[in-house]
Amino acid sequence: MKIGNPNPIADIIFAIVFSFIGFEFIYKRTTLVDALMASTKAFWEKFGYIPNYERGIFITRIMIPFMGVGFLMGGIFSLYRFVAYFLK
């Protein structure tokens, strides 16, 4: 199974970065949600609009772990490419 051009250095770097981001999104989501809601509040209040923060927090707490799983899967795939390159 050929998967793109072999570049093991880029693969291991992307594996480390994506895995780290994925773990951060999954395990530190409350900090991330609080930061996102604070930035949203500061942005929309300048325009005089007051959004529904409870709904935003609910949706964000659902979506952030899914994004973390996506990043983690990308990191695992890059790690797979790195290992597969050296096992040939």
C-alpha positions in Angstrom: 0.0 0.0 0.0 1.7 3.2 -1.2 0.7 6.3 0.7 2.2 9.5 -0.8 5.9 10.3 -0.9 7.9 8.9 1.9 9.2 11.6 4.3 9.8 10.0 7.7 11.0 13.2 9.4 7.9 15.1 8.5 5.7 12.1 9.5 7.2 11.9 13.0 7.0 15.7 13.5 3.3 15.7 12.4 2.6 12.6 14.5 4.0 14.3 17.6 2.2 17.6 17.0 -1.2 16.2 16.0 -1.1 13.7 18.9 -0.3 16.4 21.4 -3.0 18.7 20.0 -5.5 15.8 20.1 -4.7 14.9 23.7 -5.0 18.6 24.7 -8.4 18.9 23.0 -9.7 15.8 24.7 -8.3 16.2 28.2 -8.2 19.9 28.7 -11.4 20.8 27.0 -12.9 22.9 29.9 -10.0 25.3 29.7 -10.4 25.6 25.9 -14.1 26.0 26.1 -13.7 28.8 28.7 -11.2 30.6 26.5 -13.4 30.3 23.4 -16.4 31.6 25.2 -14.5 34.5 26.6 -13.2 35.5 23.2 -16.7 35.1 21.7 -18.2 37.3 24.5 -15.6 40.0 23.9 -16.1 40.0 20.1 -19.9 40.0 20.0 -20.4 42.5 22.9 -18.4 45.1 20.8 -21.3 44.9 18.3 -24.0 45.1 20.9 -25.1 41.5 20.4 -25.6 39.2 23.3 -25.5 35.5 22.2 -26.9 32.6 24.2 -23.8 31.4 26.1 -25.4 28.3 27.6 -26.1 26.9 24.1 -22.6 27.9 22.9 -21.0 26.1 25.8 -23.1 23.0 25.3 -22.2 22.8 21.6 -18.5 23.6 22.2 -18.2 20.9 24.9 -19.5 18.4 22.4 -17.5 19.5 19.4 -14.0 20.0 21.0 -13.6 16.2 21.9 -14.6 15.3 18.3 -12.0 17.6 16.9 -9.4 16.2 19.4 -10.2 12.7 18.2 -9.7 13.9 14.6 -6.3 15.3 15.4 -5.3 12.2 17.4 -6.3 10.0 14.4 -4.1 12.2 12.1 -1.2 11.8 14.5 -1.7 8.0 14.7 -1.8 7.8 10.9 1.4 9.8 10.6 3.0 7.5 13.2 1.8 4.6 11.1 3.4 6.1 8.0 6.7 6.6 9.9 6.8 3.0 11.2 5.8 1.6 7.8 8.6 3.5 6.1 11.2 1.9 8.3 9.7 -1.6 8.2 10.1 -1.8 4.4 
